[in-house]
Amino acid sequence: MFDYALGGKDNYLADREAAEQVQEALPTSLAAVLENRRFMRRAVRHLLDAGVRQFLDLGCGLPGRGNVHDLVHAADPSATVVYVDNCPVIVNHYQALLSSSSVAAAFDADVRHPRDVLTHPTTTTLIDFDRPVGIVMTSLLHHIADEDDPTGLVKTFVSAVPPGSHVVLSHYNPDGRPAEDRAVAAAFATSFGIPMAERSAAAIEALFGDLVLLEPGLVEAPLWRPDRPYREPTGWLLAGVGRKV
């Protein structure tokens, strides 16, 4: 569905039909997918400017236009990127795309078990935990229920990386939409079997733990360091970048 919303080709009829149902009921929802993608791209470019040359993209989703490795390797072809998702279809797409690469790879794992991700041979081969790492968690944590401890999950990943590392995070913002939109979104999530945790802005900011939030803080996704004119934010997403000091 995300791929379809971004104008990609790697989607099925069921994905397209579901995405169109959502768009009909919630016209701004698919625009939020583009907001998320553009935020990720700006944040990754910022990390590259800050000297980060290793990236761990968690819950990466299907490859599309302007993937993390595309941005990273345009700046430094020797920089490393590891993609993680618990969907074999997604991982197979990345593995085919990256089959000739020695500096980018993907594997199947559940990010709710961070130690499995951090100790996976692909991670330990491509990521040097003595150097700063960019951890990308865009549109991920609202799919992690409170009982799975998303705050602890972030903390475990952050504890494995040195100062100078960053977390790029975006999250569903229920307070940014009217109650009726939230109810419709919740109904769609339930019908699709997709967990969707509703958290306040304060609870989302708390996910960063002891990280220092970069300016402008936790804001609607298009407002995070925009590099071009943008449409009025949809309100669906809050986004921010935290730095480990």
C-alpha positions in Angstrom: 0.0 0.0 0.0 2.9 2.4 0.8 4.5 1.5 -2.5 1.3 2.3 -4.4 0.9 5.6 -2.5 4.4 6.6 -3.6 3.7 5.8 -7.2 5.7 2.5 -7.2 5.2 -0.6 -9.3 5.8 -3.3 -6.6 2.3 -3.7 -5.4 -0.6 -6.1 -6.0 -4.3 -5.6 -6.8 -5.3 -6.1 -3.2 -2.8 -3.4 -2.1 -4.2 -1.0 -4.7 -7.8 -1.7 -3.8 -7.1 -1.3 -0.1 -5.1 1.9 -0.6 -7.9 3.4 -2.7 -10.5 2.5 -0.1 -8.4 4.3 2.5 -7.9 7.3 0.3 -11.6 7.5 -0.5 -12.4 7.6 3.2 -9.4 9.6 4.4 -8.3 11.7 1.4 -5.1 13.1 3.1 -3.8 9.7 4.3 -1.9 8.7 1.2 -0.3 12.2 1.1 1.1 11.4 4.6 3.0 8.5 3.1 4.8 11.0 0.8 5.4 13.3 3.8 7.0 10.4 5.6 9.3 9.6 2.7 10.4 13.1 2.2 11.2 13.5 5.9 13.3 10.4 5.8 15.2 11.7 2.8 15.9 15.1 4.5 16.9 13.4 7.8 19.3 10.9 6.1 20.9 13.8 4.2 21.4 15.7 7.5 23.1 12.6 9.0 25.4 12.3 6.0 26.3 16.0 6.4 27.1 15.2 10.0 29.5 12.5 9.0 27.4 9.4 9.6 28.4 6.6 7.2 26.5 3.6 8.6 22.7 3.2 8.5 20.3 0.6 10.0 16.9 1.0 8.4 14.4 -0.9 10.7 11.0 -1.8 9.3 12.2 -0.6 5.9 9.2 -1.5 3.7 9.5 -2.1 0.0 12.2 -0.3 -1.9 11.0 2.6 -3.9 12.4 5.9 -5.2 15.1 7.4 -3.2 15.9 4.5 -0.8 18.3 5.0 2.1 21.1 3.3 0.2 20.5 5.5 -2.9 20.9 8.7 -0.8 23.9 7.3 1.1 25.8 6.0 -1.8 25.3 9.2 -3.8 27.3 10.8 -1.0 29.8 8.0 -0.2 29.8 4.8 -2.2 31.7 3.0 0.6 29.1 3.8 3.3 27.1 0.8 4.6 23.4 0.2 4.9 21.5 -2.6 6.5 17.7 -3.0 5.9 15.6 -5.1 8.3 11.9 -6.1 7.9 9.9 -9.1 9.0 8.2 -9.6 5.6 10.0 -12.1 3.2 8.6 -10.4 0.1 10.2 -7.1 1.2 13.5 -8.7 2.0 13.5 -10.6 -1.3 13.0 -7.4 -3.2 16.0 -5.7 -1.4 18.2 -8.8 -1.8 17.6 -8.8 -5.5 18.2 -5.1 -5.8 21.4 -5.3 -3.7 22.7 -8.7 -5.0 25.9 -7.1 -6.4 26.5 -4.8 -3.5 29.2 -5.4 -0.8 28.1 -2.5 1.3 24.3 -2.8 1.5 22.1 -5.8 2.4 18.8 -6.8 3.9 17.6 -9.6 6.2 14.3 -10.8 7.7 13.9 -10.2 11.4 11.4 -8.9 14.0 12.6 -5.5 15.3 10.7 -6.3 18.5 13.7 -8.5 19.3 16.5 -6.0 18.9 19.2 -8.3 20.1 18.4 -10.6 17.1 18.9 -7.7 14.8 22.1 -6.4 16.4 23.8 -9.8 16.5 22.7 -10.9 13.0 25.8 -11.7 10.8 24.7 -9.1 8.2 24.6 -6.4 10.9 27.9 -7.4 12.5 29.6 -7.5 9.1 28.4 -4.2 7.8 28.0 -2.1 11.0 31.0 -1.1 13.1 29.5 -0.3 16.5 32.5 1.8 17.4 31.5 4.4 14.9 28.3 6.5 14.7 25.2 4.8 13.2 22.0 6.3 11.8 19.1 4.3 13.0 16.0 4.9 10.8 12.6 4.1 12.4 10.1 5.9 10.1 6.4 4.9 10.4 7.5 1.9 12.5 6.8 2.4 16.2 3.1 3.0 15.9 2.9 -0.6 14.8 4.5 -1.7 18.0 2.0 -2.2 20.9 2.7 -0.7 24.3 3.0 -4.3 25.7 6.0 -4.8 23.4 7.8 -1.9 25.1 8.7 0.4 22.1 10.6 2.7 24.5 12.7 -0.2 25.7 13.2 -1.3 22.1 14.6 2.1 21.1 16.8 2.2 24.2 18.3 -1.2 23.3 19.2 -0.1 19.8 20.6 3.2 21.1 22.7 1.5 23.8 24.5 -0.5 21.1 25.8 2.5 19.2 28.3 5.2 20.2 27.9 9.0 20.7 27.3 10.8 17.5 24.7 8.2 16.4 21.2 9.4 15.5 17.7 8.0 15.5 15.3 9.1 12.7 11.8 8.6 13.9 8.3 9.3 12.6 5.0 8.2 14.2 1.3 8.4 13.7 -0.1 11.5 15.4 -3.7 10.9 16.5 -3.9 14.4 18.0 -3.3 15.8 14.5 -6.6 14.6 13.1 -10.3 14.9 14.0 -11.8 12.2 16.1 -13.9 10.9 13.2 -10.7 10.4 11.1 -9.0 8.6 14.0 -12.0 6.3 14.3 -11.9 5.5 10.6 -8.2 4.9 10.6 -8.5 2.6 13.6 -11.2 0.6 11.8 -9.1 0.2 8.7 -6.1 -0.9 10.8 -8.2 -3.5 12.5 -9.7 -4.8 9.2 -6.2 -5.0 7.7 -4.8 -6.8 10.8 -2.3 -3.9 11.3 -1.6 -2.8 14.9 -1.9 1.0 15.2 -1.0 2.5 18.6 -2.4 5.9 19.4 0.2 7.9 21.4 0.2 11.5 22.5 3.0 13.9 21.3 4.5 13.6 24.8 4.5 9.8 24.6 6.1 9.9 21.1 8.8 12.3 22.3 9.5 10.0 25.2 10.4 7.3 22.7 13.7 9.3 22.1 14.7 8.6 25.7 17.9 10.4 26.6 18.7 11.4 23.0 19.0 15.1 22.3 16.3 16.2 19.9 17.7 18.2 17.0 15.9 21.5 16.1 13.1 22.0 15.4 12.2 19.1 17.7 9.3 16.8 17.3 7.1 18.4 14.6 4.7 17.6 11.8 6.8 15.7 9.2 6.9 18.5 6.5 8.1 21.0 9.1 11.3 19.1 9.9 13.9 21.2 8.2 12.0 21.7 4.9 14.2 22.1 1.8 11.5 23.2 -0.6 8.0 24.6 -0.5 5.5 22.2 0.9 1.7 21.8 1.1 -0.1 22.2 4.4 0.8 19.3 6.7 -1.8 16.6 6.8 -1.3 16.2 10.6 -1.0 12.4 10.4 2.6 12.2 11.4 5.0 13.7 13.9 8.7 13.4 13.1 12.1 14.2 14.7 15.7 13.2 14.9 17.6 12.5 18.1 21.4 12.5 18.7 23.3 10.4 21.2 25.8 12.5 23.1 
